[in-house]
Amino acid sequence: MSNSSASSLHESLLRPAILQILRAAGFHATRPSVLDTLTDLAARHLLLLASKTAANASVIHSDLIPCITDVRLALQDSGVIVAPLTAAEETWREMLRKPLDQYPERNGLRAKERARRDAEDTADVREFLDWITGEKNREIRRAAGMFNDEVQGVELEATGQTEDYLTALKKKHSKTGEESRYQGTVLGKPAEDRPIKIEGGPADSFQEWVRQTQERAAKQSISAYSNSHVSEMAEARTASDG
């Protein structure tokens, strides 16, 4: 798949999500140009977060697999979450505040101080998570199918909908309503591997062709080695006779 076609596919898959977000926010109609603009902004923002996360993973621990710290730094660099203190302020705070090992363990004083510091260090992340899982985004999460079955059932009875938008679209465009139509695509299950039959030629399958090619190459290599060995023996015999 080329870069242009992949980009078009990703934008097409992102556009319904933007529509659902607008509907959850109370906008039930929009112009196509506005929808395309919002979709492009969302795609650029996701690409920015992904690229910064990958860059952090490469620089910090030289690993292609990012960790939660890489994602958090990417969110901060992109302005999604704002740290309560700057890096210099955090350094000065660590230098000036009392070390944990100097707090007595009696009555759980050291544990309470450690919990308080952890809460301060993760305040920005907790506020971001509270915003995502809060009431403001409840309808968005319901449309995305992120509730469990019991909560989803209550919400479905309240809204009159029986399924998320993607499932409804798939059933609408499939006469049988089965998943087999989307098998092997990004919307369905992965396709099962099947042997590829080759019409004509000495091999019936790709695996058989690979095996025959390897055997032919091995025979040619042995033949070339034998010929070179015979030539060396003949040259040595000629030199000894001379």
WOLINJO-V731559 format. One record per residue. RES is the residue in one letter. PHI is phi in radians with two decimals (none if undefined). D_CENTER is the distance of its C-alpha to the mean C-alpha in Angstrom with 1 decimal. Layout:
res=RES phi=PHI d_center=D_CENTER
res=RES phi=PHI d_center=D_CENTER
This chain:
res=M phi=none d_center=17.7
res=S phi=-1.28 d_center=18.8
res=N phi=-1.12 d_center=17.1
res=S phi=-1.17 d_center=19.3
res=S phi=-1.20 d_center=18.7
res=A phi=-1.12 d_center=14.8
res=S phi=-1.12 d_center=15.3
res=S phi=-1.12 d_center=17.8
res=L phi=-1.12 d_center=15.7
res=H phi=-1.12 d_center=12.9
res=E phi=-1.16 d_center=15.8
res=S phi=-1.15 d_center=17.5
res=L phi=-1.31 d_center=14.7
res=L phi=-1.40 d_center=14.5
res=R phi=-1.05 d_center=18.3
res=P phi=-1.08 d_center=19.1
res=A phi=-1.14 d_center=16.9
res=I phi=-1.13 d_center=19.0
res=L phi=-1.07 d_center=22.1
res=Q phi=-1.18 d_center=21.5
res=I phi=-1.13 d_center=21.1
res=L phi=-1.11 d_center=24.3
res=R phi=-1.15 d_center=26.0
res=A phi=-1.15 d_center=25.1
res=A phi=-1.45 d_center=26.6
res=G phi=1.83 d_center=29.7
res=F phi=-1.70 d_center=29.4
res=H phi=-1.77 d_center=30.3
res=A phi=-2.71 d_center=30.9
res=T phi=-2.75 d_center=29.7
res=R phi=-1.36 d_center=30.4
res=P phi=-1.01 d_center=28.1
res=S phi=-1.16 d_center=28.2
res=V phi=-1.17 d_center=27.1
res=L phi=-1.10 d_center=24.2
res=D phi=-1.12 d_center=23.1
res=T phi=-1.15 d_center=23.5
res=L phi=-1.12 d_center=21.4
res=T phi=-1.12 d_center=18.6
res=D phi=-1.14 d_center=18.8
res=L phi=-1.12 d_center=18.9
res=A phi=-1.12 d_center=15.8
res=A phi=-1.12 d_center=13.9
res=R phi=-1.12 d_center=15.4
res=H phi=-1.19 d_center=14.7
res=L phi=-1.11 d_center=10.9
res=L phi=-1.13 d_center=11.2
res=L phi=-1.11 d_center=13.6
res=L phi=-1.10 d_center=11.6
res=A phi=-1.15 d_center=8.7
res=S phi=-1.17 d_center=11.7
res=K phi=-1.19 d_center=13.7
res=T phi=-1.11 d_center=11.3
res=A phi=-1.12 d_center=11.1
res=A phi=-1.15 d_center=14.9
res=N phi=-1.11 d_center=15.7
res=A phi=-1.11 d_center=14.2
res=S phi=-1.25 d_center=16.2
res=V phi=-1.46 d_center=19.3
res=I phi=-1.31 d_center=19.6
res=H phi=-2.26 d_center=19.0
res=S phi=0.89 d_center=18.4
res=D phi=-2.28 d_center=15.4
res=L phi=-1.30 d_center=12.2
res=I phi=-1.65 d_center=10.4
res=P phi=-1.29 d_center=10.5
res=C phi=-2.00 d_center=12.5
res=I phi=-1.14 d_center=13.5
res=T phi=-1.14 d_center=16.2
res=D phi=-1.11 d_center=14.0
res=V phi=-1.16 d_center=12.2
res=R phi=-1.13 d_center=15.8
res=L phi=-1.12 d_center=17.3
res=A phi=-1.14 d_center=14.9
res=L phi=-1.12 d_center=15.9
res=Q phi=-1.20 d_center=19.5
res=D phi=-1.11 d_center=19.5
res=S phi=-1.54 d_center=18.3
res=G phi=1.44 d_center=21.0
res=V phi=-1.24 d_center=18.9
res=I phi=-2.10 d_center=20.7
res=V phi=-2.03 d_center=24.0
res=A phi=-1.18 d_center=25.3
res=P phi=-1.14 d_center=28.8
res=L phi=-2.26 d_center=30.2
res=T phi=-1.35 d_center=29.8
res=A phi=-1.07 d_center=29.2
res=A phi=-1.16 d_center=33.0
res=E phi=-1.16 d_center=33.8
res=E phi=-1.12 d_center=31.7
res=T phi=-1.09 d_center=33.4
res=W phi=-1.13 d_center=36.8
res=R phi=-1.13 d_center=36.1
res=E phi=-1.14 d_center=35.2
res=M phi=-1.27 d_center=38.4
res=L phi=-1.63 d_center=40.7
res=R phi=-1.42 d_center=39.7
res=K phi=-1.19 d_center=41.2
res=P phi=-1.09 d_center=39.4
res=L phi=-1.14 d_center=38.3
res=D phi=-1.18 d_center=40.6
res=Q phi=-1.53 d_center=43.5
res=Y phi=-1.49 d_center=42.9
res=P phi=-1.22 d_center=44.9
res=E phi=-1.47 d_center=43.3
res=R phi=-1.15 d_center=46.0
res=N phi=1.03 d_center=45.2
res=G phi=1.20 d_center=41.5
res=L phi=-1.15 d_center=41.8
res=R phi=-1.17 d_center=39.4
res=A phi=-1.15 d_center=36.7
res=K phi=-1.15 d_center=37.2
res=E phi=-1.16 d_center=36.9
res=R phi=-1.12 d_center=33.7
res=A phi=-1.13 d_center=32.2
res=R phi=-1.15 d_center=33.5
res=R phi=-1.19 d_center=31.9
res=D phi=-1.10 d_center=28.5
res=A phi=-1.15 d_center=28.8
res=E phi=-1.17 d_center=29.7
res=D phi=-1.22 d_center=26.9
res=T phi=-1.92 d_center=24.2
res=A phi=-1.09 d_center=26.0
res=D phi=-1.17 d_center=23.7
res=V phi=-1.20 d_center=20.6
res=R phi=-1.14 d_center=22.6
res=E phi=-1.13 d_center=23.9
res=F phi=-1.15 d_center=20.5
res=L phi=-1.16 d_center=19.5
res=D phi=-1.11 d_center=22.9
res=W phi=-1.20 d_center=22.5
res=I phi=-1.17 d_center=19.3
res=T phi=-1.59 d_center=21.0
res=G phi=-1.42 d_center=24.4
res=E phi=-1.20 d_center=26.7
res=K phi=-1.12 d_center=25.7
res=N phi=-1.86 d_center=22.3
res=R phi=-1.10 d_center=23.6
res=E phi=-1.18 d_center=24.1
res=I phi=-1.13 d_center=20.6
res=R phi=-1.19 d_center=19.2
res=R phi=-1.14 d_center=21.9
res=A phi=-1.14 d_center=21.0
res=A phi=-1.42 d_center=17.3
res=G phi=1.29 d_center=18.8
res=M phi=-1.63 d_center=17.7
res=F phi=-1.52 d_center=21.3
res=N phi=-1.29 d_center=22.7
res=D phi=-1.07 d_center=25.3
res=E phi=-1.17 d_center=28.3
res=V phi=-1.14 d_center=27.1
res=Q phi=-1.06 d_center=25.6
res=G phi=-1.11 d_center=29.0
res=V phi=-1.11 d_center=30.9
res=E phi=-1.16 d_center=28.9
res=L phi=-1.17 d_center=29.3
res=E phi=-1.13 d_center=33.0
res=A phi=-1.28 d_center=33.2
res=T phi=-1.70 d_center=31.5
res=G phi=1.44 d_center=32.8
res=Q phi=-1.69 d_center=29.4
res=T phi=-1.93 d_center=28.6
res=E phi=-2.87 d_center=24.9
res=D phi=-1.28 d_center=21.8
res=Y phi=-1.17 d_center=21.9
res=L phi=-1.18 d_center=19.4
res=T phi=-1.11 d_center=21.5
res=A phi=-1.12 d_center=24.6
res=L phi=-1.15 d_center=23.7
res=K phi=-1.10 d_center=22.9
res=K phi=-1.24 d_center=26.2
res=K phi=-1.15 d_center=28.0
res=H phi=-1.64 d_center=27.2
res=S phi=-2.10 d_center=27.8
res=K phi=-1.15 d_center=31.5
res=T phi=-1.53 d_center=31.1
res=G phi=1.32 d_center=28.2
res=E phi=-1.62 d_center=26.6
res=E phi=-1.46 d_center=23.1
res=S phi=-1.13 d_center=24.5
res=R phi=-1.12 d_center=24.4
res=Y phi=-1.71 d_center=20.7
res=Q phi=-1.16 d_center=20.3
res=G phi=1.52 d_center=18.5
res=T phi=-2.05 d_center=16.7
res=V phi=-1.19 d_center=13.3
res=L phi=-1.66 d_center=15.5
res=G phi=-2.27 d_center=16.9
res=K phi=-1.32 d_center=17.0
res=P phi=-1.09 d_center=16.6
res=A phi=-1.29 d_center=20.0
res=E phi=-1.31 d_center=22.3
res=D phi=-1.22 d_center=23.4
res=R phi=-2.23 d_center=26.9
res=P phi=-1.15 d_center=29.5
res=I phi=-1.63 d_center=30.2
res=K phi=-1.52 d_center=33.9
res=I phi=-1.79 d_center=35.6
res=E phi=-1.44 d_center=38.6
res=G phi=1.39 d_center=41.6
res=G phi=1.56 d_center=41.8
res=P phi=-1.32 d_center=42.5
res=A phi=-1.91 d_center=39.1
res=D phi=-1.64 d_center=37.9
res=S phi=-2.51 d_center=34.2
res=F phi=-1.15 d_center=31.7
res=Q phi=-1.09 d_center=32.0
res=E phi=-1.17 d_center=35.8
res=W phi=-1.13 d_center=35.7
res=V phi=-1.10 d_center=33.7
res=R phi=-1.11 d_center=36.2
res=Q phi=-1.14 d_center=39.2
res=T phi=-1.14 d_center=37.9
res=Q phi=-1.14 d_center=37.4
res=E phi=-1.14 d_center=40.9
res=R phi=-1.13 d_center=42.4
res=A phi=-1.16 d_center=40.9
res=A phi=-1.14 d_center=42.2
res=K phi=-1.12 d_center=45.7
res=Q phi=-1.13 d_center=45.8
res=S phi=-1.15 d_center=44.9
res=I phi=-1.16 d_center=47.6
res=S phi=-1.13 d_center=50.1
res=A phi=-1.13 d_center=49.5
res=Y phi=-1.14 d_center=49.9
res=S phi=-1.12 d_center=53.1
res=N phi=-1.11 d_center=54.5
res=S phi=-1.16 d_center=53.9
res=H phi=-1.18 d_center=55.5
res=V phi=-1.11 d_center=58.5
res=S phi=-1.11 d_center=58.9
res=E phi=-1.12 d_center=58.9
res=M phi=-1.13 d_center=61.5
res=A phi=-1.17 d_center=63.7
res=E phi=-1.13 d_center=63.5
res=A phi=-1.17 d_center=64.4
res=R phi=-1.15 d_center=67.3
res=T phi=-1.12 d_center=68.6
res=A phi=-1.16 d_center=68.5
res=S phi=-1.22 d_center=70.4
res=D phi=-1.19 d_center=73.1
res=G phi=-1.27 d_center=73.6
